[in-house]
Amino acid sequence: MEEEEQKAGLGLGITVQPRWLLVWCCATVVGQTGQKVTLTCNYDTQQHGALHVCWGRGDVPLRGCDNLLVSTDGHKVTERVSSSFQLLGRLDQGDVSLTIQNLTTKDAGRYGCRVEIPGWANDEKRQFDLAVERDPTTSPTSEPEPITADQTHEGTSREAPADKLYIIFS
């Protein structure tokens, strides 16, 4: 059973087990204004084949993606709200990492990836809290925007491990 549980996780911070679901929340990622940042999400295409994946702003809901940014059918991008949001990885190999181009302070906040795996409660979910710092080499052209407490999070590593565990009973 333990081996099956590890395979179900697929490196996305989630494990499906009978009657409950483990969701790792949330890796903190820090970027700088004007730069790009990549939020990592992937799945095993050899085990599952091509799958529908969506990225949204905010918490990943029970079904689908709220505040959709970009989605794929596993072969190509099917929806995108802005060219700032790119899936630059190898979709055919399950790399559905989100790259956000030309960061601004308005990009700070929570992002979520959902890999839709067929079956009941099989979806893989990954959530990130993105903090955006001003690039110290550029001078602001207007009054700087304040960074609020809900835009910053402990930890500053670009690929920080998940630091919270939620258990959702169904």
Residue pairs with C-beta under 8 A, 6 or more apart in sequence:
5 15
5 16
5 17
6 15
7 44
7 47
8 14
8 15
8 16
8 17
8 122
9 15
10 42
10 43
10 44
10 47
10 115
10 124
11 42
12 41
12 42
12 43
12 113
12 115
12 124
12 125
12 126
13 23
13 24
13 25
13 27
13 125
13 126
13 162
14 21
14 22
14 23
14 24
14 124
14 125
14 126
15 21
15 22
16 121
16 122
19 169
19 170
20 167
20 168
20 169
20 170
21 121
21 167
21 168
21 170
22 165
22 166
22 167
23 125
23 127
23 165
23 166
23 167
23 168
24 126
24 162
24 164
24 165
24 166
25 127
25 162
25 164
25 165
25 166
26 110
26 127
26 128
26 129
26 153
26 162
26 163
26 164
27 126
27 127
27 128
27 129
27 159
27 160
27 161
27 162
27 163
28 128
28 129
28 131
28 153
28 154
28 155
28 156
28 157
28 160
28 163
29 37
29 39
29 128
29 129
29 130
29 131
29 157
29 158
29 159
29 160
30 130
30 131
30 132
30 133
30 156
30 157
30 158
31 37
31 100
31 103
31 107
31 130
31 131
31 132
31 133
31 158
32 103
32 132
32 133
32 134
32 135
33 103
33 104
33 105
33 132
33 133
33 134
33 135
33 138
34 102
34 103
34 135
34 138
35 102
35 103
35 135
36 99
36 100
36 101
36 102
36 103
37 99
37 100
37 103
37 130
37 158
38 88
38 97
38 98
38 99
38 100
39 55
39 97
39 98
39 99
39 100
39 111
39 113
39 126
39 128
39 130
40 97
40 126
40 159
41 53
41 55
41 96
41 97
41 98
41 113
41 115
41 126
42 89
42 93
42 94
42 95
42 96
42 97
43 51
43 53
43 94
43 96
43 115
43 117
43 124
44 94
45 51
45 74
45 92
45 93
45 94
48 94
48 117
49 74
50 73
50 74
50 75
50 91
50 92
51 74
51 94
51 115
51 116
51 117
52 71
52 72
52 73
52 74
52 116
53 71
53 72
53 74
53 96
53 113
53 114
53 115
53 116
54 64
54 65
54 68
54 70
54 71
54 72
54 79
54 113
54 114
54 116
55 65
55 68
55 69
55 70
55 71
55 85
55 96
55 98
55 111
55 112
55 113
55 114
56 65
56 66
56 67
56 68
56 69
56 111
56 112
56 114
57 66
57 67
57 69
57 109
57 110
57 111
57 112
58 66
58 67
58 109
58 110
58 112
59 66
59 110
59 112
59 127
60 112
60 113
60 114
60 125
60 126
60 127
64 114
65 71
65 112
65 114
68 79
68 81
69 80
69 81
69 82
69 85
69 98
69 111
70 77
70 79
70 80
70 81
70 85
70 86
70 87
70 98
71 77
71 78
71 79
71 80
72 78
72 87
72 91
72 96
74 91
74 92
75 91
75 92
76 91
77 87
83 101
84 100
84 101
84 102
84 107
85 98
85 99
85 100
85 101
86 98
86 99
86 100
86 101
87 96
87 97
87 98
87 99
88 97
88 99
89 95
89 96
89 97
96 113
96 115
98 111
98 113
100 107
100 130
103 132
104 132
105 132
105 134
105 145
105 147
105 151
107 130
107 132
108 130
108 131
108 132
108 147
108 151
108 152
109 129
109 130
109 150
109 151
110 127
110 128
110 129
110 130
111 127
111 128
111 130
112 125
112 126
112 127
112 128
113 124
113 125
113 126
113 127
114 123
114 124
114 125
115 123
115 124
115 125
116 123
117 123
117 124
121 170
129 153
131 147
131 151
131 152
131 153
131 156
132 147
132 151
133 147
134 140
134 144
154 163
155 163
